[in-house]
Amino acid sequence: MSTFFSQNLSHELNTPLAKLKLLNEDNSDSAMKMRMNKQFEKLEQKIEAFTTISTLLDKESVPTRECCVLDSFFEQLSYQYLEVSGDTMRKIEVNRALFSMMIEHLVENAQKYSTDFFAYVEIQEHQISIKNRVLDESSRFEQAWMSLEQNMHKGGLGLYFSKLILEAHKLPYSHTSQKGWVVITIEI
């Protein structure tokens, strides 16, 4: 996908978003107005991320890296169905925006395809494991990762973007199924 195309697509998506924001200003329900504004912010972030990812696809740039504490990526995820354990204060050198988006996508997908809606993250010395409980190894999360690893790209944009981000950072990853769990492991 060309950067030119994605930038134009971003523009086309931002135009109706701006119109929706204007319409929301007339909303008399302040609680609803606030919820809508939060969703608009999320959508703007996703549009911006899409443009960044398209640059990676075009191989025009390598992500700028900075030293980040892993805990900062999980702090921003205000999910009540997330359990993080291990060395959360471990530092890693990554592109903050891209790595954050990747973590968010993996956690959201782990929750979405889990039998208990939880995502479990374990941080060890040289790896991050994102796990979810499944009824059987043929879960949709498992199938999505198998599809990505075979370059079939049937796992949805979030997982596809996650794969691109990991590859751009040259971070090896794998997935396994074991006794009711699907585990995505990222080597750091």
Disulfide bonds with the S-S distance in Angstrom:
none
